[in-house]
Amino acid sequence: MAMSDENAVVITRRKNIQTLIDYCLDTRLSVTINPRGLSNDEFEVEVVLAGIKQAIAFGMFARENKLEVSGLGDLVKPKSVAKKADPKDNTPGLSELVSEPAKEKEEPTLSFDLNVSDN
C-alpha cells in the first residue's frame, strides 16, 4: 500500500527555525520556507512527508519541541462541537451528577502474592 506525499506546515518564529531546519537536514526531508505576513519574525515551514514512518517521527519531534503542526488536510483532528441542552430532555446534566459527592467506600486495589519466588 503506497502512501501519497503529505505536506505538514509548521508556523514558527525565527528563534526556533534552526532546530527545525537541522532536523529536516538530518532526516533528509524536503522543506520550503516562506516568510509569513508582515511580521519579520514568523515563518511558514512546509515539510514534505513521504511515508507513515516519517510522519510519526516528525510528529514526535514537533511535540518534543512544542511546535504546532497543521496543513495535513483530513488528518487534522476535527474540533468537537458541544451539544446544546434540550429543554425537553429530562436526563440529568453533568453538573448535576458531579455536584453530589460519591459516598461509596473505596476498597484497596493493591495485593501481594507472597508464594511467588523468582530465582
Steps between C-alpha positions, in 0.01 A plus 500: 500500500662824386440819692479825310724786600357720773618849584513612862507873564668642810475866588804593704697799619851586393652378830357146452560460128859372528392195702237416238747543212759283673244221551394515134863492382582204727198299383529613136151654483411747226416842644355828367528811717298815436474818707156541655302823471641833600697366794875456452508246781253229380557244227287230341698178458353234271645152553439222245436167675527198270379226733342408828834445675620848403168649613515328840863599554427859399197511730711378792765764421237774477340400829837482675587850377148639562436580133142521369456295182217577259425461131436126487152535355274214613757373749454797734262402777173693488393725785218358706175690507318519832143372490247757618265385775145429388248646750270198438774257601455373858838329536728658762783715372866454585493780758212331683685168511826653619348722770413203722810338653533125475453327837632159404771337706818444299660159521878462483615390156857401586560135584812288539557133431767383745510146354677607178879479491724608213842337528 
